[in-house]
Amino acid sequence: MEEISRTAALAVIVALAIQPAGAADPFVGRWAIDPAGCAREGDTLSTAPMIVTDKTVRWFVARCRIKKSYRIGDTLALQAQCSSEGRNYVMPIALRLVGTDRISVTWDKASAGTVHRCK
């Protein structure tokens, strides 16, 4: 019986270790290029907050559901199903940690700048 418990515990540890990375801390939170985006909803890409949860990314007019994710070093690579201005599409998003309070964002293969964690 004890051997079964050890085997079950080992199986859980291995399963957790090989799961793809979810959008979990340190990426989850509210981020903004302009500090004004931390306090309110902006109406431009540079003033709108980027909000990252474990299942979604929202920035300006785009609302995205995370379909796949994985970590490569300090970067979280996402494949996201997005909708924006009446369009639906799949696109890559990459979030690279820059220190503890900034993320460099690549949005649909284009550099979108660096966002700061809202406090």
Chimera marker file (.cmm) of the C-alpha trace (Angstrom):
<marker_set name="trace">
<marker id="1" x="0.000" y="0.000" z="0.000" r="1" g="1" b="0" radius="0.5"/>
<marker id="2" x="2.851" y="2.389" z="0.846" r="1" g="1" b="0" radius="0.5"/>
<marker id="3" x="4.463" y="1.613" z="-2.535" r="1" g="1" b="0" radius="0.5"/>
<marker id="4" x="1.241" y="2.632" z="-4.325" r="1" g="1" b="0" radius="0.5"/>
<marker id="5" x="1.200" y="5.950" z="-2.420" r="1" g="1" b="0" radius="0.5"/>
<marker id="6" x="4.806" y="6.657" z="-3.376" r="1" g="1" b="0" radius="0.5"/>
<marker id="7" x="4.091" y="5.792" z="-6.997" r="1" g="1" b="0" radius="0.5"/>
<marker id="8" x="1.021" y="8.039" z="-7.035" r="1" g="1" b="0" radius="0.5"/>
<marker id="9" x="2.931" y="10.918" z="-5.441" r="1" g="1" b="0" radius="0.5"/>
<marker id="10" x="5.755" y="10.524" z="-7.956" r="1" g="1" b="0" radius="0.5"/>
<marker id="11" x="3.252" y="10.493" z="-10.842" r="1" g="1" b="0" radius="0.5"/>
<marker id="12" x="1.736" y="13.782" z="-9.617" r="1" g="1" b="0" radius="0.5"/>
<marker id="13" x="5.181" y="15.412" z="-9.318" r="1" g="1" b="0" radius="0.5"/>
<marker id="14" x="6.173" y="14.282" z="-12.815" r="1" g="1" b="0" radius="0.5"/>
<marker id="15" x="2.840" y="15.464" z="-14.285" r="1" g="1" b="0" radius="0.5"/>
<marker id="16" x="3.247" y="18.896" z="-12.722" r="1" g="1" b="0" radius="0.5"/>
<marker id="17" x="6.824" y="19.171" z="-13.934" r="1" g="1" b="0" radius="0.5"/>
<marker id="18" x="6.009" y="18.459" z="-17.600" r="1" g="1" b="0" radius="0.5"/>
<marker id="19" x="2.881" y="20.577" z="-17.966" r="1" g="1" b="0" radius="0.5"/>
<marker id="20" x="3.254" y="23.545" z="-20.280" r="1" g="1" b="0" radius="0.5"/>
<marker id="21" x="3.675" y="26.859" z="-18.503" r="1" g="1" b="0" radius="0.5"/>
<marker id="22" x="0.526" y="28.823" z="-17.917" r="1" g="1" b="0" radius="0.5"/>
<marker id="23" x="0.467" y="32.577" z="-17.760" r="1" g="1" b="0" radius="0.5"/>
<marker id="24" x="1.286" y="32.575" z="-14.084" r="1" g="1" b="0" radius="0.5"/>
<marker id="25" x="3.196" y="34.994" z="-11.912" r="1" g="1" b="0" radius="0.5"/>
<marker id="26" x="5.368" y="36.892" z="-12.593" r="1" g="1" b="0" radius="0.5"/>
<marker id="27" x="3.426" y="37.688" z="-15.784" r="1" g="1" b="0" radius="0.5"/>
<marker id="28" x="-0.096" y="37.874" z="-14.359" r="1" g="1" b="0" radius="0.5"/>
<marker id="29" x="-1.249" y="41.378" z="-13.562" r="1" g="1" b="0" radius="0.5"/>
<marker id="30" x="-1.985" y="44.820" z="-14.907" r="1" g="1" b="0" radius="0.5"/>
<marker id="31" x="0.750" y="46.440" z="-17.009" r="1" g="1" b="0" radius="0.5"/>
<marker id="32" x="1.005" y="49.752" z="-18.876" r="1" g="1" b="0" radius="0.5"/>
<marker id="33" x="3.421" y="51.635" z="-21.097" r="1" g="1" b="0" radius="0.5"/>
<marker id="34" x="2.159" y="54.928" z="-19.670" r="1" g="1" b="0" radius="0.5"/>
<marker id="35" x="1.582" y="55.051" z="-15.882" r="1" g="1" b="0" radius="0.5"/>
<marker id="36" x="-1.809" y="56.689" z="-16.576" r="1" g="1" b="0" radius="0.5"/>
<marker id="37" x="-2.936" y="53.308" z="-17.936" r="1" g="1" b="0" radius="0.5"/>
<marker id="38" x="-2.614" y="51.891" z="-14.441" r="1" g="1" b="0" radius="0.5"/>
<marker id="39" x="-5.320" y="54.140" z="-13.047" r="1" g="1" b="0" radius="0.5"/>
<marker id="40" x="-7.855" y="54.098" z="-15.873" r="1" g="1" b="0" radius="0.5"/>
<marker id="41" x="-8.662" y="52.600" z="-19.246" r="1" g="1" b="0" radius="0.5"/>
<marker id="42" x="-6.799" y="54.402" z="-22.013" r="1" g="1" b="0" radius="0.5"/>
<marker id="43" x="-7.972" y="54.765" z="-25.580" r="1" g="1" b="0" radius="0.5"/>
<marker id="44" x="-4.650" y="54.233" z="-27.354" r="1" g="1" b="0" radius="0.5"/>
<marker id="45" x="-2.176" y="51.377" z="-27.350" r="1" g="1" b="0" radius="0.5"/>
<marker id="46" x="0.290" y="53.394" z="-25.290" r="1" g="1" b="0" radius="0.5"/>
<marker id="47" x="-2.268" y="54.484" z="-22.660" r="1" g="1" b="0" radius="0.5"/>
<marker id="48" x="-4.356" y="51.315" z="-22.401" r="1" g="1" b="0" radius="0.5"/>
<marker id="49" x="-3.407" y="48.782" z="-19.724" r="1" g="1" b="0" radius="0.5"/>
<marker id="50" x="-2.379" y="45.269" z="-20.703" r="1" g="1" b="0" radius="0.5"/>
<marker id="51" x="-4.156" y="42.841" z="-18.404" r="1" g="1" b="0" radius="0.5"/>
<marker id="52" x="-2.762" y="39.309" z="-18.199" r="1" g="1" b="0" radius="0.5"/>
<marker id="53" x="-4.510" y="36.455" z="-16.403" r="1" g="1" b="0" radius="0.5"/>
<marker id="54" x="-3.719" y="32.759" z="-16.476" r="1" g="1" b="0" radius="0.5"/>
<marker id="55" x="-6.188" y="32.333" z="-19.384" r="1" g="1" b="0" radius="0.5"/>
<marker id="56" x="-6.443" y="35.703" z="-21.144" r="1" g="1" b="0" radius="0.5"/>
<marker id="57" x="-4.571" y="38.769" z="-22.365" r="1" g="1" b="0" radius="0.5"/>
<marker id="58" x="-6.371" y="42.049" z="-22.993" r="1" g="1" b="0" radius="0.5"/>
<marker id="59" x="-4.735" y="45.124" z="-24.476" r="1" g="1" b="0" radius="0.5"/>
<marker id="60" x="-6.362" y="48.146" z="-26.080" r="1" g="1" b="0" radius="0.5"/>
<marker id="61" x="-9.053" y="46.752" z="-28.394" r="1" g="1" b="0" radius="0.5"/>
<marker id="62" x="-7.774" y="43.143" z="-28.448" r="1" g="1" b="0" radius="0.5"/>
<marker id="63" x="-9.208" y="40.484" z="-26.188" r="1" g="1" b="0" radius="0.5"/>
<marker id="64" x="-7.305" y="37.205" z="-26.375" r="1" g="1" b="0" radius="0.5"/>
<marker id="65" x="-7.797" y="33.714" z="-24.976" r="1" g="1" b="0" radius="0.5"/>
<marker id="66" x="-4.575" y="31.809" z="-24.375" r="1" g="1" b="0" radius="0.5"/>
<marker id="67" x="-4.670" y="28.559" z="-26.348" r="1" g="1" b="0" radius="0.5"/>
<marker id="68" x="-1.072" y="27.370" z="-25.783" r="1" g="1" b="0" radius="0.5"/>
<marker id="69" x="1.785" y="28.641" z="-23.659" r="1" g="1" b="0" radius="0.5"/>
<marker id="70" x="5.330" y="27.714" z="-22.773" r="1" g="1" b="0" radius="0.5"/>
<marker id="71" x="8.332" y="29.239" z="-21.029" r="1" g="1" b="0" radius="0.5"/>
<marker id="72" x="11.715" y="29.711" z="-22.632" r="1" g="1" b="0" radius="0.5"/>
<marker id="73" x="14.027" y="31.179" z="-20.002" r="1" g="1" b="0" radius="0.5"/>
<marker id="74" x="12.605" y="34.554" z="-19.005" r="1" g="1" b="0" radius="0.5"/>
<marker id="75" x="10.041" y="34.608" z="-21.851" r="1" g="1" b="0" radius="0.5"/>
<marker id="76" x="6.449" y="33.395" z="-21.849" r="1" g="1" b="0" radius="0.5"/>
<marker id="77" x="5.427" y="32.496" z="-25.398" r="1" g="1" b="0" radius="0.5"/>
<marker id="78" x="1.701" y="32.394" z="-26.094" r="1" g="1" b="0" radius="0.5"/>
<marker id="79" x="-0.521" y="31.334" z="-28.950" r="1" g="1" b="0" radius="0.5"/>
<marker id="80" x="-3.694" y="33.355" z="-28.511" r="1" g="1" b="0" radius="0.5"/>
<marker id="81" x="-7.151" y="33.378" z="-30.096" r="1" g="1" b="0" radius="0.5"/>
<marker id="82" x="-7.960" y="37.085" z="-30.310" r="1" g="1" b="0" radius="0.5"/>
<marker id="83" x="-10.854" y="39.278" z="-31.287" r="1" g="1" b="0" radius="0.5"/>
<marker id="84" x="-10.474" y="42.921" z="-32.161" r="1" g="1" b="0" radius="0.5"/>
<marker id="85" x="-12.688" y="45.363" z="-34.023" r="1" g="1" b="0" radius="0.5"/>
<marker id="86" x="-14.917" y="42.586" z="-35.381" r="1" g="1" b="0" radius="0.5"/>
<marker id="87" x="-12.044" y="40.308" z="-36.454" r="1" g="1" b="0" radius="0.5"/>
<marker id="88" x="-11.089" y="36.935" z="-34.998" r="1" g="1" b="0" radius="0.5"/>
<marker id="89" x="-7.577" y="35.597" z="-35.484" r="1" g="1" b="0" radius="0.5"/>
<marker id="90" x="-4.819" y="33.493" z="-33.903" r="1" g="1" b="0" radius="0.5"/>
<marker id="91" x="-1.553" y="35.254" z="-33.147" r="1" g="1" b="0" radius="0.5"/>
<marker id="92" x="1.653" y="34.837" z="-31.163" r="1" g="1" b="0" radius="0.5"/>
<marker id="93" x="2.366" y="36.979" z="-28.118" r="1" g="1" b="0" radius="0.5"/>
<marker id="94" x="5.708" y="36.922" z="-26.313" r="1" g="1" b="0" radius="0.5"/>
<marker id="95" x="6.229" y="38.427" z="-22.867" r="1" g="1" b="0" radius="0.5"/>
<marker id="96" x="9.857" y="38.731" z="-21.763" r="1" g="1" b="0" radius="0.5"/>
<marker id="97" x="10.688" y="39.708" z="-18.190" r="1" g="1" b="0" radius="0.5"/>
<marker id="98" x="12.928" y="42.747" z="-17.861" r="1" g="1" b="0" radius="0.5"/>
<marker id="99" x="13.794" y="42.818" z="-14.173" r="1" g="1" b="0" radius="0.5"/>
<marker id="100" x="10.914" y="42.290" z="-11.770" r="1" g="1" b="0" radius="0.5"/>
<marker id="101" x="8.585" y="45.103" z="-12.789" r="1" g="1" b="0" radius="0.5"/>
<marker id="102" x="8.767" y="45.335" z="-16.589" r="1" g="1" b="0" radius="0.5"/>
<marker id="103" x="7.873" y="43.147" z="-19.547" r="1" g="1" b="0" radius="0.5"/>
<marker id="104" x="9.039" y="43.554" z="-23.130" r="1" g="1" b="0" radius="0.5"/>
<marker id="105" x="6.052" y="42.716" z="-25.348" r="1" g="1" b="0" radius="0.5"/>
<marker id="106" x="6.104" y="41.200" z="-28.822" r="1" g="1" b="0" radius="0.5"/>
<marker id="107" x="2.570" y="41.391" z="-30.208" r="1" g="1" b="0" radius="0.5"/>
<marker id="108" x="1.835" y="39.427" z="-33.377" r="1" g="1" b="0" radius="0.5"/>
<marker id="109" x="5.572" y="39.181" z="-34.220" r="1" g="1" b="0" radius="0.5"/>
<marker id="110" x="6.157" y="42.954" z="-33.829" r="1" g="1" b="0" radius="0.5"/>
<marker id="111" x="7.838" y="44.679" z="-30.912" r="1" g="1" b="0" radius="0.5"/>
<marker id="112" x="5.154" y="46.570" z="-28.993" r="1" g="1" b="0" radius="0.5"/>
<marker id="113" x="7.396" y="48.158" z="-26.369" r="1" g="1" b="0" radius="0.5"/>
<marker id="114" x="7.964" y="47.683" z="-22.683" r="1" g="1" b="0" radius="0.5"/>
<marker id="115" x="5.187" y="47.762" z="-20.115" r="1" g="1" b="0" radius="0.5"/>
<marker id="116" x="5.591" y="48.469" z="-16.407" r="1" g="1" b="0" radius="0.5"/>
<marker id="117" x="3.779" y="46.599" z="-13.652" r="1" g="1" b="0" radius="0.5"/>
<marker id="118" x="0.971" y="48.675" z="-12.171" r="1" g="1" b="0" radius="0.5"/>
<marker id="119" x="1.202" y="49.074" z="-8.427" r="1" g="1" b="0" radius="0.5"/>
<link id1="1" id2="2" r="1" g="1" b="0" radius="0.2"/>
<link id1="2" id2="3" r="1" g="1" b="0" radius="0.2"/>
<link id1="3" id2="4" r="1" g="1" b="0" radius="0.2"/>
<link id1="4" id2="5" r="1" g="1" b="0" radius="0.2"/>
<link id1="5" id2="6" r="1" g="1" b="0" radius="0.2"/>
<link id1="6" id2="7" r="1" g="1" b="0" radius="0.2"/>
<link id1="7" id2="8" r="1" g="1" b="0" radius="0.2"/>
<link id1="8" id2="9" r="1" g="1" b="0" radius="0.2"/>
<link id1="9" id2="10" r="1" g="1" b="0" radius="0.2"/>
<link id1="10" id2="11" r="1" g="1" b="0" radius="0.2"/>
<link id1="11" id2="12" r="1" g="1" b="0" radius="0.2"/>
<link id1="12" id2="13" r="1" g="1" b="0" radius="0.2"/>
<link id1="13" id2="14" r="1" g="1" b="0" radius="0.2"/>
<link id1="14" id2="15" r="1" g="1" b="0" radius="0.2"/>
<link id1="15" id2="16" r="1" g="1" b="0" radius="0.2"/>
<link id1="16" id2="17" r="1" g="1" b="0" radius="0.2"/>
<link id1="17" id2="18" r="1" g="1" b="0" radius="0.2"/>
<link id1="18" id2="19" r="1" g="1" b="0" radius="0.2"/>
<link id1="19" id2="20" r="1" g="1" b="0" radius="0.2"/>
<link id1="20" id2="21" r="1" g="1" b="0" radius="0.2"/>
<link id1="21" id2="22" r="1" g="1" b="0" radius="0.2"/>
<link id1="22" id2="23" r="1" g="1" b="0" radius="0.2"/>
<link id1="23" id2="24" r="1" g="1" b="0" radius="0.2"/>
<link id1="24" id2="25" r="1" g="1" b="0" radius="0.2"/>
<link id1="25" id2="26" r="1" g="1" b="0" radius="0.2"/>
<link id1="26" id2="27" r="1" g="1" b="0" radius="0.2"/>
<link id1="27" id2="28" r="1" g="1" b="0" radius="0.2"/>
<link id1="28" id2="29" r="1" g="1" b="0" radius="0.2"/>
<link id1="29" id2="30" r="1" g="1" b="0" radius="0.2"/>
<link id1="30" id2="31" r="1" g="1" b="0" radius="0.2"/>
<link id1="31" id2="32" r="1" g="1" b="0" radius="0.2"/>
<link id1="32" id2="33" r="1" g="1" b="0" radius="0.2"/>
<link id1="33" id2="34" r="1" g="1" b="0" radius="0.2"/>
<link id1="34" id2="35" r="1" g="1" b="0" radius="0.2"/>
<link id1="35" id2="36" r="1" g="1" b="0" radius="0.2"/>
<link id1="36" id2="37" r="1" g="1" b="0" radius="0.2"/>
<link id1="37" id2="38" r="1" g="1" b="0" radius="0.2"/>
<link id1="38" id2="39" r="1" g="1" b="0" radius="0.2"/>
<link id1="39" id2="40" r="1" g="1" b="0" radius="0.2"/>
<link id1="40" id2="41" r="1" g="1" b="0" radius="0.2"/>
<link id1="41" id2="42" r="1" g="1" b="0" radius="0.2"/>
<link id1="42" id2="43" r="1" g="1" b="0" radius="0.2"/>
<link id1="43" id2="44" r="1" g="1" b="0" radius="0.2"/>
<link id1="44" id2="45" r="1" g="1" b="0" radius="0.2"/>
<link id1="45" id2="46" r="1" g="1" b="0" radius="0.2"/>
<link id1="46" id2="47" r="1" g="1" b="0" radius="0.2"/>
<link id1="47" id2="48" r="1" g="1" b="0" radius="0.2"/>
<link id1="48" id2="49" r="1" g="1" b="0" radius="0.2"/>
<link id1="49" id2="50" r="1" g="1" b="0" radius="0.2"/>
<link id1="50" id2="51" r="1" g="1" b="0" radius="0.2"/>
<link id1="51" id2="52" r="1" g="1" b="0" radius="0.2"/>
<link id1="52" id2="53" r="1" g="1" b="0" radius="0.2"/>
<link id1="53" id2="54" r="1" g="1" b="0" radius="0.2"/>
<link id1="54" id2="55" r="1" g="1" b="0" radius="0.2"/>
<link id1="55" id2="56" r="1" g="1" b="0" radius="0.2"/>
<link id1="56" id2="57" r="1" g="1" b="0" radius="0.2"/>
<link id1="57" id2="58" r="1" g="1" b="0" radius="0.2"/>
<link id1="58" id2="59" r="1" g="1" b="0" radius="0.2"/>
<link id1="59" id2="60" r="1" g="1" b="0" radius="0.2"/>
<link id1="60" id2="61" r="1" g="1" b="0" radius="0.2"/>
<link id1="61" id2="62" r="1" g="1" b="0" radius="0.2"/>
<link id1="62" id2="63" r="1" g="1" b="0" radius="0.2"/>
<link id1="63" id2="64" r="1" g="1" b="0" radius="0.2"/>
<link id1="64" id2="65" r="1" g="1" b="0" radius="0.2"/>
<link id1="65" id2="66" r="1" g="1" b="0" radius="0.2"/>
<link id1="66" id2="67" r="1" g="1" b="0" radius="0.2"/>
<link id1="67" id2="68" r="1" g="1" b="0" radius="0.2"/>
<link id1="68" id2="69" r="1" g="1" b="0" radius="0.2"/>
<link id1="69" id2="70" r="1" g="1" b="0" radius="0.2"/>
<link id1="70" id2="71" r="1" g="1" b="0" radius="0.2"/>
<link id1="71" id2="72" r="1" g="1" b="0" radius="0.2"/>
<link id1="72" id2="73" r="1" g="1" b="0" radius="0.2"/>
<link id1="73" id2="74" r="1" g="1" b="0" radius="0.2"/>
<link id1="74" id2="75" r="1" g="1" b="0" radius="0.2"/>
<link id1="75" id2="76" r="1" g="1" b="0" radius="0.2"/>
<link id1="76" id2="77" r="1" g="1" b="0" radius="0.2"/>
<link id1="77" id2="78" r="1" g="1" b="0" radius="0.2"/>
<link id1="78" id2="79" r="1" g="1" b="0" radius="0.2"/>
<link id1="79" id2="80" r="1" g="1" b="0" radius="0.2"/>
<link id1="80" id2="81" r="1" g="1" b="0" radius="0.2"/>
<link id1="81" id2="82" r="1" g="1" b="0" radius="0.2"/>
<link id1="82" id2="83" r="1" g="1" b="0" radius="0.2"/>
<link id1="83" id2="84" r="1" g="1" b="0" radius="0.2"/>
<link id1="84" id2="85" r="1" g="1" b="0" radius="0.2"/>
<link id1="85" id2="86" r="1" g="1" b="0" radius="0.2"/>
<link id1="86" id2="87" r="1" g="1" b="0" radius="0.2"/>
<link id1="87" id2="88" r="1" g="1" b="0" radius="0.2"/>
<link id1="88" id2="89" r="1" g="1" b="0" radius="0.2"/>
<link id1="89" id2="90" r="1" g="1" b="0" radius="0.2"/>
<link id1="90" id2="91" r="1" g="1" b="0" radius="0.2"/>
<link id1="91" id2="92" r="1" g="1" b="0" radius="0.2"/>
<link id1="92" id2="93" r="1" g="1" b="0" radius="0.2"/>
<link id1="93" id2="94" r="1" g="1" b="0" radius="0.2"/>
<link id1="94" id2="95" r="1" g="1" b="0" radius="0.2"/>
<link id1="95" id2="96" r="1" g="1" b="0" radius="0.2"/>
<link id1="96" id2="97" r="1" g="1" b="0" radius="0.2"/>
<link id1="97" id2="98" r="1" g="1" b="0" radius="0.2"/>
<link id1="98" id2="99" r="1" g="1" b="0" radius="0.2"/>
<link id1="99" id2="100" r="1" g="1" b="0" radius="0.2"/>
<link id1="100" id2="101" r="1" g="1" b="0" radius="0.2"/>
<link id1="101" id2="102" r="1" g="1" b="0" radius="0.2"/>
<link id1="102" id2="103" r="1" g="1" b="0" radius="0.2"/>
<link id1="103" id2="104" r="1" g="1" b="0" radius="0.2"/>
<link id1="104" id2="105" r="1" g="1" b="0" radius="0.2"/>
<link id1="105" id2="106" r="1" g="1" b="0" radius="0.2"/>
<link id1="106" id2="107" r="1" g="1" b="0" radius="0.2"/>
<link id1="107" id2="108" r="1" g="1" b="0" radius="0.2"/>
<link id1="108" id2="109" r="1" g="1" b="0" radius="0.2"/>
<link id1="109" id2="110" r="1" g="1" b="0" radius="0.2"/>
<link id1="110" id2="111" r="1" g="1" b="0" radius="0.2"/>
<link id1="111" id2="112" r="1" g="1" b="0" radius="0.2"/>
<link id1="112" id2="113" r="1" g="1" b="0" radius="0.2"/>
<link id1="113" id2="114" r="1" g="1" b="0" radius="0.2"/>
<link id1="114" id2="115" r="1" g="1" b="0" radius="0.2"/>
<link id1="115" id2="116" r="1" g="1" b="0" radius="0.2"/>
<link id1="116" id2="117" r="1" g="1" b="0" radius="0.2"/>
<link id1="117" id2="118" r="1" g="1" b="0" radius="0.2"/>
<link id1="118" id2="119" r="1" g="1" b="0" radius="0.2"/>
</marker_set>
